[in-house]
Amino acid sequence: MLARAERLHREFFRPIRSASRLAAWEPPVDILETEREVLVLVALPAVSADRVEVAIDGDELVVAGIRVLPSELQTAVIHRLELPPQGRFERRVRLPAGAYNDIRRSTSDGCLLITLQKAGGYSG
């Protein structure tokens, strides 16, 4: 069971190749919908909200940025690394159908919370 959990953890943070051939990774996300909003929770430990780009591209939400090791830790002896890798990340997720007129970002318990306000009435 522990081996399965470790395998799942590695898959969540699997490396991918971007168009520019730079190593990248995809953070895991949760998407929830209320009557008025779509909430996207992105696991980005040690990444501040102001260093993350968030945009809507067609029917997808694009979350991108760079996770950088703090300079004071760059010369540290590494004994174990389990958090997502350093470097560029990008995640594209399909949004529920509809239009959105506001994107808000905040951090919550080590995650980036993206709130998309639904445009026009409410679906339901």
NORNOR-V574931 format. One record per backbone hydrogen bond with DSSP energy under -0.5 kcal/mol. CO is the residue of the C=O (numbers start at 1). NH is the residue of the N-H. If there is no record, write none. Layout:
CO;NH
CO;NH
//
This chain:
1;5
2;6
3;7
4;8
5;9
6;10
7;11
8;12
9;13
11;14
14;26
16;24
18;21
22;18
23;88
24;16
25;27
25;90
28;43
30;41
32;39
35;123
36;118
37;34
38;116
39;32
39;41
40;42
40;114
41;30
42;44
42;112
44;47
48;51
49;52
51;66
53;64
55;57
55;62
56;58
57;60
59;95
60;57
61;63
61;93
62;55
63;91
64;53
65;89
66;68
67;87
70;73
70;74
71;74
73;76
76;78
77;79
87;67
88;25
89;65
91;63
93;61
99;119
102;117
104;115
106;113
108;111
110;44
111;108
111;113
112;42
112;114
113;106
113;115
114;40
114;116
115;104
115;117
116;38
117;101
117;102
//
